[in-house]
Amino acid sequence: MRARKGAARRQAKNRLFKAVKGFVGGRGRLLKSAKETLLRAGMFAFRDRRAKKRDFRRLWIIRLSAAAEMRGLKYSRLVHGLKLANVGLDRKSLSELAIHDSETFDAIVAKVRAALEKADAELKARQQQQVKTA
């Protein structure tokens, strides 16, 4: 006599129906629909875990851009100045500072301005040097 799946099949179904608890209609009650829906839900979850990271980065950039504009800087200049000034803060922490601790953010912007002015002066001197040699 061949062995059937019996208890293992019931356990698998129970696991599946536990996972789809709360789904509407046949998606939560019918085996085939539940399986398909759970598979699709897993695909969406996988995709959206990555999309969430992109969305948050976009939000932080928008916040930083607005905070920089309020202080007379463009976002790209702010980020470039952060690199020049060796400020190792990421966009998330900078956006939190811009919202909740404006004094600290102002100090960072002042440091960025100084680094940008220094870099601009060096660039101008280099350009004048090239004009003289040419």
ChimeraX commands (.cxc) that place a marker at each C-alpha (Angstrom):
marker #1 position 0.00,0.00,0.00 radius 0.5
marker #1 position 1.37,3.39,-0.93 radius 0.5
marker #1 position 1.81,6.10,1.67 radius 0.5
marker #1 position -0.30,9.18,1.25 radius 0.5
marker #1 position 0.58,12.68,2.36 radius 0.5
marker #1 position -2.13,12.80,5.07 radius 0.5
marker #1 position -0.96,14.76,8.09 radius 0.5
marker #1 position 1.82,16.56,6.18 radius 0.5
marker #1 position -0.69,17.88,3.63 radius 0.5
marker #1 position -3.00,19.12,6.40 radius 0.5
marker #1 position -0.08,20.85,8.13 radius 0.5
marker #1 position 0.99,22.49,4.87 radius 0.5
marker #1 position -2.56,23.72,4.25 radius 0.5
marker #1 position -2.83,25.03,7.80 radius 0.5
marker #1 position 0.49,26.87,7.40 radius 0.5
marker #1 position -0.74,28.38,4.14 radius 0.5
marker #1 position -4.12,29.46,5.52 radius 0.5
marker #1 position -2.43,30.95,8.57 radius 0.5
marker #1 position -0.26,33.03,6.22 radius 0.5
marker #1 position -3.25,34.29,4.20 radius 0.5
marker #1 position -5.37,35.11,7.24 radius 0.5
marker #1 position -7.16,38.40,6.67 radius 0.5
marker #1 position -7.15,38.16,2.87 radius 0.5
marker #1 position -10.55,38.96,1.37 radius 0.5
marker #1 position -12.90,36.40,-0.17 radius 0.5
marker #1 position -11.58,33.28,-1.85 radius 0.5
marker #1 position -8.03,34.55,-1.45 radius 0.5
marker #1 position -8.28,33.67,2.22 radius 0.5
marker #1 position -10.49,30.57,1.93 radius 0.5
marker #1 position -9.72,28.64,-1.28 radius 0.5
marker #1 position -6.50,26.67,-1.53 radius 0.5
marker #1 position -5.54,27.51,-5.14 radius 0.5
marker #1 position -6.41,31.22,-4.83 radius 0.5
marker #1 position -4.62,31.42,-1.48 radius 0.5
marker #1 position -1.46,29.88,-2.94 radius 0.5
marker #1 position -1.46,32.25,-5.92 radius 0.5
marker #1 position -2.15,35.27,-3.75 radius 0.5
marker #1 position 0.57,34.37,-1.25 radius 0.5
marker #1 position 3.09,33.94,-4.07 radius 0.5
marker #1 position 2.13,37.31,-5.53 radius 0.5
marker #1 position 2.25,38.96,-2.09 radius 0.5
marker #1 position 5.77,37.61,-1.63 radius 0.5
marker #1 position 6.84,39.10,-4.96 radius 0.5
marker #1 position 5.40,42.49,-4.01 radius 0.5
marker #1 position 7.08,42.32,-0.61 radius 0.5
marker #1 position 10.46,41.54,-2.21 radius 0.5
marker #1 position 10.10,44.37,-4.74 radius 0.5
marker #1 position 8.86,46.92,-2.24 radius 0.5
marker #1 position 11.61,46.27,0.31 radius 0.5
marker #1 position 13.96,47.68,-2.30 radius 0.5
marker #1 position 11.58,50.44,-3.42 radius 0.5
marker #1 position 11.23,51.57,0.20 radius 0.5
marker #1 position 14.96,52.33,0.35 radius 0.5
marker #1 position 14.71,54.43,-2.83 radius 0.5
marker #1 position 11.63,56.26,-1.57 radius 0.5
marker #1 position 13.26,57.21,1.72 radius 0.5
marker #1 position 16.41,58.42,-0.04 radius 0.5
marker #1 position 14.24,60.60,-2.29 radius 0.5
marker #1 position 12.45,62.01,0.76 radius 0.5
marker #1 position 15.75,62.87,2.51 radius 0.5
marker #1 position 17.06,64.56,-0.65 radius 0.5
marker #1 position 13.88,66.63,-0.97 radius 0.5
marker #1 position 14.14,67.70,2.67 radius 0.5
marker #1 position 17.83,68.57,2.35 radius 0.5
marker #1 position 17.21,70.46,-0.86 radius 0.5
marker #1 position 14.52,72.57,0.83 radius 0.5
marker #1 position 16.70,73.21,3.88 radius 0.5
marker #1 position 19.65,74.18,1.67 radius 0.5
marker #1 position 17.49,76.51,-0.43 radius 0.5
marker #1 position 16.34,78.26,2.76 radius 0.5
marker #1 position 20.01,78.93,3.52 radius 0.5
marker #1 position 20.87,80.12,0.01 radius 0.5
marker #1 position 22.56,76.95,-1.27 radius 0.5
marker #1 position 21.61,74.43,-3.91 radius 0.5
marker #1 position 21.45,70.76,-2.96 radius 0.5
marker #1 position 24.28,69.76,-5.31 radius 0.5
marker #1 position 26.54,72.48,-3.89 radius 0.5
marker #1 position 25.65,71.38,-0.36 radius 0.5
marker #1 position 26.61,67.76,-1.06 radius 0.5
marker #1 position 29.81,68.81,-2.83 radius 0.5
marker #1 position 30.69,71.09,0.08 radius 0.5
marker #1 position 30.06,68.28,2.56 radius 0.5
marker #1 position 32.61,66.16,0.70 radius 0.5
marker #1 position 35.12,69.02,0.60 radius 0.5
marker #1 position 34.62,69.75,4.32 radius 0.5
marker #1 position 35.00,66.04,5.20 radius 0.5
marker #1 position 31.59,65.90,6.89 radius 0.5
marker #1 position 30.73,62.21,7.08 radius 0.5
marker #1 position 27.01,62.52,7.80 radius 0.5
marker #1 position 24.57,60.73,5.52 radius 0.5
marker #1 position 21.43,62.20,3.97 radius 0.5
marker #1 position 19.15,60.63,6.59 radius 0.5
marker #1 position 20.92,62.18,9.57 radius 0.5
marker #1 position 21.37,65.51,7.78 radius 0.5
marker #1 position 17.65,65.71,7.01 radius 0.5
marker #1 position 16.82,64.91,10.64 radius 0.5
marker #1 position 19.20,67.67,11.76 radius 0.5
marker #1 position 17.62,70.11,9.31 radius 0.5
marker #1 position 14.18,69.40,10.77 radius 0.5
marker #1 position 14.84,69.00,14.49 radius 0.5
marker #1 position 18.13,70.82,15.20 radius 0.5
marker #1 position 18.47,73.83,12.93 radius 0.5
marker #1 position 21.38,75.37,14.89 radius 0.5
marker #1 position 23.56,72.33,14.24 radius 0.5
marker #1 position 22.51,72.26,10.60 radius 0.5
marker #1 position 23.37,75.97,10.30 radius 0.5
marker #1 position 26.83,75.23,11.71 radius 0.5
marker #1 position 27.29,72.46,9.15 radius 0.5
marker #1 position 26.17,74.80,6.36 radius 0.5
marker #1 position 28.69,77.41,7.55 radius 0.5
marker #1 position 31.44,74.79,7.41 radius 0.5
marker #1 position 30.27,73.80,3.92 radius 0.5
marker #1 position 30.30,77.43,2.75 radius 0.5
marker #1 position 33.86,77.88,3.98 radius 0.5
marker #1 position 35.00,74.71,2.18 radius 0.5
marker #1 position 33.23,75.77,-1.02 radius 0.5
marker #1 position 34.75,79.26,-0.94 radius 0.5
marker #1 position 38.21,77.79,-0.42 radius 0.5
marker #1 position 37.73,75.34,-3.32 radius 0.5
marker #1 position 36.35,78.09,-5.58 radius 0.5
marker #1 position 39.35,80.32,-4.80 radius 0.5
marker #1 position 41.76,77.49,-5.60 radius 0.5
marker #1 position 39.95,76.79,-8.87 radius 0.5
marker #1 position 40.06,80.45,-9.86 radius 0.5
marker #1 position 43.80,80.63,-9.08 radius 0.5
marker #1 position 44.43,77.50,-11.16 radius 0.5
marker #1 position 42.46,78.94,-14.10 radius 0.5
marker #1 position 44.44,82.21,-13.93 radius 0.5
marker #1 position 47.67,80.20,-13.84 radius 0.5
marker #1 position 46.61,78.34,-17.00 radius 0.5
marker #1 position 45.74,81.59,-18.78 radius 0.5
marker #1 position 49.18,83.03,-17.95 radius 0.5
marker #1 position 51.02,79.96,-19.29 radius 0.5
marker #1 position 48.92,79.77,-22.48 radius 0.5
marker link #1:1,2 radius 0.2
marker link #1:2,3 radius 0.2
marker link #1:3,4 radius 0.2
marker link #1:4,5 radius 0.2
marker link #1:5,6 radius 0.2
marker link #1:6,7 radius 0.2
marker link #1:7,8 radius 0.2
marker link #1:8,9 radius 0.2
marker link #1:9,10 radius 0.2
marker link #1:10,11 radius 0.2
marker link #1:11,12 radius 0.2
marker link #1:12,13 radius 0.2
marker link #1:13,14 radius 0.2
marker link #1:14,15 radius 0.2
marker link #1:15,16 radius 0.2
marker link #1:16,17 radius 0.2
marker link #1:17,18 radius 0.2
marker link #1:18,19 radius 0.2
marker link #1:19,20 radius 0.2
marker link #1:20,21 radius 0.2
marker link #1:21,22 radius 0.2
marker link #1:22,23 radius 0.2
marker link #1:23,24 radius 0.2
marker link #1:24,25 radius 0.2
marker link #1:25,26 radius 0.2
marker link #1:26,27 radius 0.2
marker link #1:27,28 radius 0.2
marker link #1:28,29 radius 0.2
marker link #1:29,30 radius 0.2
marker link #1:30,31 radius 0.2
marker link #1:31,32 radius 0.2
marker link #1:32,33 radius 0.2
marker link #1:33,34 radius 0.2
marker link #1:34,35 radius 0.2
marker link #1:35,36 radius 0.2
marker link #1:36,37 radius 0.2
marker link #1:37,38 radius 0.2
marker link #1:38,39 radius 0.2
marker link #1:39,40 radius 0.2
marker link #1:40,41 radius 0.2
marker link #1:41,42 radius 0.2
marker link #1:42,43 radius 0.2
marker link #1:43,44 radius 0.2
marker link #1:44,45 radius 0.2
marker link #1:45,46 radius 0.2
marker link #1:46,47 radius 0.2
marker link #1:47,48 radius 0.2
marker link #1:48,49 radius 0.2
marker link #1:49,50 radius 0.2
marker link #1:50,51 radius 0.2
marker link #1:51,52 radius 0.2
marker link #1:52,53 radius 0.2
marker link #1:53,54 radius 0.2
marker link #1:54,55 radius 0.2
marker link #1:55,56 radius 0.2
marker link #1:56,57 radius 0.2
marker link #1:57,58 radius 0.2
marker link #1:58,59 radius 0.2
marker link #1:59,60 radius 0.2
marker link #1:60,61 radius 0.2
marker link #1:61,62 radius 0.2
marker link #1:62,63 radius 0.2
marker link #1:63,64 radius 0.2
marker link #1:64,65 radius 0.2
marker link #1:65,66 radius 0.2
marker link #1:66,67 radius 0.2
marker link #1:67,68 radius 0.2
marker link #1:68,69 radius 0.2
marker link #1:69,70 radius 0.2
marker link #1:70,71 radius 0.2
marker link #1:71,72 radius 0.2
marker link #1:72,73 radius 0.2
marker link #1:73,74 radius 0.2
marker link #1:74,75 radius 0.2
marker link #1:75,76 radius 0.2
marker link #1:76,77 radius 0.2
marker link #1:77,78 radius 0.2
marker link #1:78,79 radius 0.2
marker link #1:79,80 radius 0.2
marker link #1:80,81 radius 0.2
marker link #1:81,82 radius 0.2
marker link #1:82,83 radius 0.2
marker link #1:83,84 radius 0.2
marker link #1:84,85 radius 0.2
marker link #1:85,86 radius 0.2
marker link #1:86,87 radius 0.2
marker link #1:87,88 radius 0.2
marker link #1:88,89 radius 0.2
marker link #1:89,90 radius 0.2
marker link #1:90,91 radius 0.2
marker link #1:91,92 radius 0.2
marker link #1:92,93 radius 0.2
marker link #1:93,94 radius 0.2
marker link #1:94,95 radius 0.2
marker link #1:95,96 radius 0.2
marker link #1:96,97 radius 0.2
marker link #1:97,98 radius 0.2
marker link #1:98,99 radius 0.2
marker link #1:99,100 radius 0.2
marker link #1:100,101 radius 0.2
marker link #1:101,102 radius 0.2
marker link #1:102,103 radius 0.2
marker link #1:103,104 radius 0.2
marker link #1:104,105 radius 0.2
marker link #1:105,106 radius 0.2
marker link #1:106,107 radius 0.2
marker link #1:107,108 radius 0.2
marker link #1:108,109 radius 0.2
marker link #1:109,110 radius 0.2
marker link #1:110,111 radius 0.2
marker link #1:111,112 radius 0.2
marker link #1:112,113 radius 0.2
marker link #1:113,114 radius 0.2
marker link #1:114,115 radius 0.2
marker link #1:115,116 radius 0.2
marker link #1:116,117 radius 0.2
marker link #1:117,118 radius 0.2
marker link #1:118,119 radius 0.2
marker link #1:119,120 radius 0.2
marker link #1:120,121 radius 0.2
marker link #1:121,122 radius 0.2
marker link #1:122,123 radius 0.2
marker link #1:123,124 radius 0.2
marker link #1:124,125 radius 0.2
marker link #1:125,126 radius 0.2
marker link #1:126,127 radius 0.2
marker link #1:127,128 radius 0.2
marker link #1:128,129 radius 0.2
marker link #1:129,130 radius 0.2
marker link #1:130,131 radius 0.2
marker link #1:131,132 radius 0.2
marker link #1:132,133 radius 0.2
marker link #1:133,134 radius 0.2
view
